[in-house]
Amino acid sequence: MTEIVLRKATETDLTELNSALQQLSEHMGDPHAITDDELGKLLFNAPVQADALVAEKRGEIVGTVMYSPFISTTKGGAGIYISDLWVSAAERGQGLGPKLMAAAADHAGFDVKLIRLAVYHTNPSAFQTYLKLGFKPDETAEFLSLASSDFKNIRGKK
Protein backbone atom coordinates (compact mmCIF):
# COMPACT_ATOMS: atom_id res chain seq x y z
CA MET A 1 0.00 0.00 0.00
CA THR A 2 1.32 3.40 -0.97
CA GLU A 3 1.66 5.93 1.83
CA ILE A 4 -0.39 9.10 1.62
CA VAL A 5 1.61 12.22 2.43
CA LEU A 6 -0.12 15.31 3.87
CA ARG A 7 1.60 18.61 3.14
CA LYS A 8 1.00 22.30 2.65
CA ALA A 9 -0.13 23.15 -0.88
CA THR A 10 2.38 25.06 -3.00
CA GLU A 11 2.01 27.19 -6.10
CA THR A 12 3.11 24.21 -8.22
CA ASP A 13 -0.02 22.36 -6.99
CA LEU A 14 -2.37 25.10 -8.14
CA THR A 15 -3.87 23.53 -11.27
CA GLU A 16 -4.30 20.09 -9.69
CA LEU A 17 -5.61 21.66 -6.46
CA ASN A 18 -8.22 23.69 -8.30
CA SER A 19 -9.17 20.61 -10.31
CA ALA A 20 -9.78 18.75 -7.03
CA LEU A 21 -11.90 21.66 -5.78
CA GLN A 22 -13.83 21.62 -9.05
CA GLN A 23 -14.55 17.91 -8.52
CA LEU A 24 -15.89 18.82 -5.07
CA SER A 25 -18.11 21.53 -6.60
CA GLU A 26 -19.44 19.09 -9.19
CA HIS A 27 -20.06 16.42 -6.53
CA MET A 28 -22.08 18.95 -4.50
CA GLY A 29 -23.95 20.28 -7.56
CA ASP A 30 -22.35 23.71 -7.19
CA PRO A 31 -20.93 26.02 -9.83
CA HIS A 32 -17.14 26.35 -9.76
CA ALA A 33 -16.33 29.98 -10.42
CA ILE A 34 -12.76 30.34 -9.14
CA THR A 35 -9.92 30.32 -11.64
CA ASP A 36 -6.43 28.98 -11.01
CA ASP A 37 -5.15 32.55 -11.10
CA GLU A 38 -7.63 33.86 -8.51
CA LEU A 39 -7.13 30.85 -6.23
CA GLY A 40 -3.37 31.34 -6.45
CA LYS A 41 -3.68 35.00 -5.45
CA LEU A 42 -5.81 34.10 -2.42
CA LEU A 43 -3.57 31.26 -1.23
CA PHE A 44 -0.08 32.48 -2.09
CA ASN A 45 -0.03 36.30 -2.38
CA ALA A 46 0.03 38.66 0.59
CA PRO A 47 -2.26 39.10 2.32
CA VAL A 48 -2.91 35.34 2.30
CA GLN A 49 -6.66 34.71 2.66
CA ALA A 50 -6.65 30.95 3.28
CA ASP A 51 -4.39 27.94 3.61
CA ALA A 52 -4.64 24.61 1.84
CA LEU A 53 -3.18 21.21 2.56
CA VAL A 54 -3.05 18.37 0.08
CA ALA A 55 -2.97 14.62 0.50
CA GLU A 56 -0.68 13.11 -2.09
CA LYS A 57 -0.36 9.51 -3.21
CA ARG A 58 2.13 8.50 -5.90
CA GLY A 59 2.52 12.17 -6.86
CA GLU A 60 -1.22 12.72 -7.34
CA ILE A 61 -3.49 14.82 -5.13
CA VAL A 62 -6.12 12.52 -3.60
CA GLY A 63 -7.46 14.92 -0.99
CA THR A 64 -7.39 18.53 0.08
CA VAL A 65 -8.60 20.82 2.84
CA MET A 66 -8.84 24.60 2.52
CA TYR A 67 -9.33 26.65 5.68
CA SER A 68 -9.19 30.16 7.11
CA PRO A 69 -8.75 31.48 10.64
CA PHE A 70 -11.48 33.29 12.55
CA ILE A 71 -11.80 34.65 16.07
CA SER A 72 -14.38 33.34 18.52
CA THR A 73 -14.95 35.54 21.54
CA THR A 74 -17.18 32.82 23.03
CA LYS A 75 -14.41 30.20 22.78
CA GLY A 76 -11.73 32.62 23.92
CA GLY A 77 -9.47 32.46 20.90
CA ALA A 78 -9.10 31.56 17.26
CA GLY A 79 -10.56 28.73 15.25
CA ILE A 80 -10.41 27.56 11.68
CA TYR A 81 -13.25 27.52 9.21
CA ILE A 82 -12.98 24.65 6.75
CA SER A 83 -14.43 25.97 3.52
CA ASP A 84 -13.53 22.97 1.36
CA LEU A 85 -12.76 19.35 2.15
CA TRP A 86 -12.37 16.89 -0.73
CA VAL A 87 -11.26 13.28 -0.85
CA SER A 88 -11.05 11.36 -4.13
CA ALA A 89 -13.64 8.64 -4.66
CA ALA A 90 -10.90 5.99 -4.47
CA GLU A 91 -9.80 7.16 -1.01
CA ARG A 92 -13.19 7.87 0.59
CA GLY A 93 -14.17 5.90 3.66
CA GLN A 94 -10.59 5.31 4.78
CA GLY A 95 -10.26 8.16 7.29
CA LEU A 96 -8.47 10.66 5.07
CA GLY A 97 -11.03 13.45 5.66
CA PRO A 98 -10.51 13.47 9.45
CA LYS A 99 -6.73 13.29 8.93
CA LEU A 100 -6.90 16.36 6.69
CA MET A 101 -8.97 18.26 9.28
CA ALA A 102 -6.56 17.33 12.07
CA ALA A 103 -3.61 18.38 9.92
CA ALA A 104 -5.28 21.74 9.24
CA ALA A 105 -5.60 22.32 13.00
CA ASP A 106 -1.98 21.27 13.50
CA HIS A 107 -0.68 23.49 10.67
CA ALA A 108 -2.72 26.58 11.54
CA GLY A 109 0.14 28.21 13.42
CA PHE A 110 -1.91 29.02 16.53
CA ASP A 111 -3.82 27.25 19.29
CA VAL A 112 -7.02 26.23 17.46
CA LYS A 113 -9.97 26.44 19.86
CA LEU A 114 -12.53 25.00 17.42
CA ILE A 115 -13.11 23.87 13.87
CA ARG A 116 -16.16 25.14 12.07
CA LEU A 117 -17.58 23.95 8.75
CA ALA A 118 -20.83 23.98 6.83
CA VAL A 119 -22.65 20.84 5.73
CA TYR A 120 -25.20 20.87 2.94
CA HIS A 121 -28.72 19.75 3.85
CA THR A 122 -28.55 17.59 0.72
CA ASN A 123 -25.60 15.63 2.13
CA PRO A 124 -26.98 13.72 5.14
CA SER A 125 -24.21 11.10 5.06
CA ALA A 126 -21.57 13.81 5.54
CA PHE A 127 -23.66 15.29 8.34
CA GLN A 128 -23.78 11.91 10.11
CA THR A 129 -20.03 11.44 9.63
CA TYR A 130 -19.29 14.82 11.21
CA LEU A 131 -21.60 14.02 14.14
CA LYS A 132 -19.71 10.74 14.71
CA LEU A 133 -16.46 12.73 14.79
CA GLY A 134 -17.87 14.94 17.56
CA PHE A 135 -19.03 17.98 15.58
CA LYS A 136 -22.20 19.48 16.99
CA PRO A 137 -24.83 21.60 15.24
CA ASP A 138 -24.73 25.21 16.36
CA GLU A 139 -27.86 25.59 18.46
CA THR A 140 -27.58 29.37 18.71
CA ALA A 141 -26.79 30.49 15.16
CA GLU A 142 -27.76 29.91 11.55
CA PHE A 143 -25.25 30.22 8.71
CA LEU A 144 -26.18 33.17 6.44
CA SER A 145 -24.47 34.53 3.32
CA LEU A 146 -24.59 37.85 1.50
CA ALA A 147 -23.41 37.87 -2.12
CA SER A 148 -21.35 40.80 -3.33
CA SER A 149 -24.18 41.61 -5.77
CA ASP A 150 -26.26 42.50 -2.68
CA PHE A 151 -23.64 44.60 -0.87
CA LYS A 152 -25.71 47.63 -1.86
CA ASN A 153 -28.06 46.55 0.93
CA ILE A 154 -25.43 47.12 3.59
CA ARG A 155 -23.83 50.15 1.93
CA GLY A 156 -27.05 52.02 1.34
CA LYS A 157 -29.00 51.68 -1.87
CA LYS A 158 -27.99 53.96 -4.73
Secondary structure, DSSP 8 states (H G I E B T S, - for coil): ----EEEE--GGGHHHHHHHHHHHHHHHT------HHHHHHHHHSSS---EEEEEEETTEEEEEEEEEEEEETTTTEEEEEEEEEEE-TTTTTSSHHHHHHHHHHHHSSS-EEEEEE---TT-HHHHHHHHHTT----SS-------GGGTHHHH---
